[in-house]
Amino acid sequence: VTKYLVYNARKRGSDKASEYFKRTENIAGVKDMRFQALMPDVLHWLGITKIDRMMSMSDMKHDAIRVPIPEEMIPEDSRVEIDAKIHAGYFTTGKVMTYEELDQVHGRAWDDVDH
C-alpha cells in the first residue's frame, strides 16, 4: 500500500528524480524501508548456497556479485527511480549525475497515463 501511495503521489506531483526519495520519506517516514542487510539470511533460509549471476543496483545486497544493467535495457519510465538511486549511492559503473542534472529527469505526469 505504501508503495502505491508513493507512486500515486509521484504521478500527481512532479515526478522528478531529484524528488524520488522525498516522496517516499513524506509518505512512509523513511527514505527507503528495505532492509538489504537481511537479504543473505533469506537466501540461506531458502537453501541457496551459490549465485552465478545477480543483477541489482544495491551494493548493500552483495558486494561481491554485481552485474550492471545495460543502459539500453532500462525503460524510459524507469529513469526517475534508477537515476535517483544512483545519485543516492546505489551501485553503478556509469556516470553519477549532479543534483542539477538529476532535477531534469522527469517521469510521466498523471495526465500522461490512460485512466
C-alpha positions as CSV (number, residue, x, y, z in Angstrom):
1,V,0.0,0.0,0.0
2,T,2.8,2.4,0.9
3,K,4.5,1.8,-2.5
4,Y,1.2,2.5,-4.3
5,L,0.8,5.8,-2.3
6,V,4.3,6.8,-3.2
7,Y,3.8,6.1,-6.9
8,N,0.4,7.9,-6.9
9,A,2.0,10.9,-5.2
10,R,4.8,11.0,-7.8
11,K,2.3,10.9,-10.7
12,R,0.1,13.6,-9.2
13,G,3.0,15.9,-8.4
14,S,6.2,16.5,-10.2
15,D,7.8,13.1,-10.9
16,K,11.4,14.1,-10.9
17,A,14.5,12.0,-10.0
18,S,15.6,14.7,-7.6
19,E,12.3,14.3,-5.6
20,Y,12.2,10.5,-5.7
21,F,13.2,9.8,-2.1
22,K,11.5,12.9,-0.8
23,R,8.1,11.5,-1.8
24,T,8.8,8.1,-0.1
25,E,10.0,9.9,3.0
26,N,6.9,12.1,3.1
27,I,4.6,9.1,3.0
28,A,6.5,6.3,4.7
29,G,8.5,8.4,7.1
30,V,11.8,7.0,5.9
31,K,13.8,7.3,2.7
32,D,14.0,3.5,2.0
33,M,12.3,0.8,4.1
34,R,14.1,-2.2,2.6
35,F,16.5,-4.0,4.8
36,Q,19.2,-5.1,2.3
37,A,21.5,-6.4,5.0
38,L,18.9,-9.2,5.7
39,M,18.9,-10.4,2.1
40,P,21.6,-13.1,2.6
41,D,19.6,-14.6,5.5
42,V,16.6,-15.2,3.2
43,L,18.9,-16.9,0.6
44,H,20.3,-19.1,3.3
45,W,16.8,-20.0,4.6
46,L,15.9,-20.9,1.0
47,G,18.9,-23.2,0.8
48,I,20.7,-21.1,-1.8
49,T,24.5,-21.6,-1.4
50,K,25.7,-20.2,-4.7
51,I,24.7,-17.3,-7.0
52,D,26.2,-17.4,-10.5
53,R,24.7,-14.0,-11.6
54,M,22.8,-11.4,-9.8
55,M,21.5,-8.0,-11.1
56,S,21.0,-5.3,-8.6
57,M,21.7,-1.6,-8.1
58,S,22.2,-2.0,-4.4
59,D,25.7,-2.7,-3.3
60,M,24.3,-3.5,0.2
61,K,22.8,-6.7,-1.2
62,H,26.1,-8.4,-2.1
63,D,29.3,-6.5,-2.7
64,A,31.0,-9.4,-4.5
65,I,28.3,-10.1,-7.1
66,R,27.3,-7.2,-9.3
67,V,26.3,-7.1,-12.9
68,P,25.3,-3.6,-14.1
69,I,22.0,-3.2,-16.0
70,P,22.8,-2.3,-19.7
71,E,21.6,1.3,-20.4
72,E,19.6,0.1,-23.5
73,M,17.6,-2.3,-21.2
74,I,16.4,0.5,-18.9
75,P,12.9,1.7,-19.9
76,E,12.4,5.4,-20.1
77,D,9.7,5.2,-17.5
78,S,12.3,3.8,-15.0
79,R,14.8,6.7,-15.3
80,V,13.3,8.6,-12.4
81,E,13.8,5.7,-10.0
82,I,17.1,4.4,-11.4
83,D,18.8,7.9,-11.6
84,A,17.6,8.8,-8.1
85,K,19.0,5.6,-6.7
86,I,22.3,6.0,-8.5
87,H,22.6,9.6,-7.2
88,A,21.8,8.3,-3.7
89,G,24.8,5.9,-3.8
90,Y,23.4,2.7,-5.3
91,F,25.8,0.7,-7.5
92,T,26.6,1.9,-11.0
93,T,29.6,1.6,-13.3
94,G,28.3,4.7,-15.2
95,K,28.1,8.4,-14.5
96,V,26.6,9.7,-11.3
97,M,24.5,12.8,-12.1
98,T,24.9,16.1,-10.4
99,Y,21.8,17.4,-8.5
100,E,21.1,19.8,-11.3
101,E,21.2,17.0,-13.9
102,L,19.0,14.9,-11.6
103,D,16.5,17.7,-11.4
104,Q,16.0,17.5,-15.2
105,V,14.9,13.8,-15.1
106,H,11.1,13.7,-15.3
107,G,8.7,10.8,-15.3
108,R,5.1,10.6,-16.6
109,A,2.5,13.0,-15.2
110,W,-0.9,12.0,-14.1
111,D,-2.4,13.2,-17.4
112,D,0.1,11.2,-19.4
113,V,-1.5,7.9,-18.3
114,D,-4.7,6.4,-19.6
115,H,-7.2,6.1,-16.7
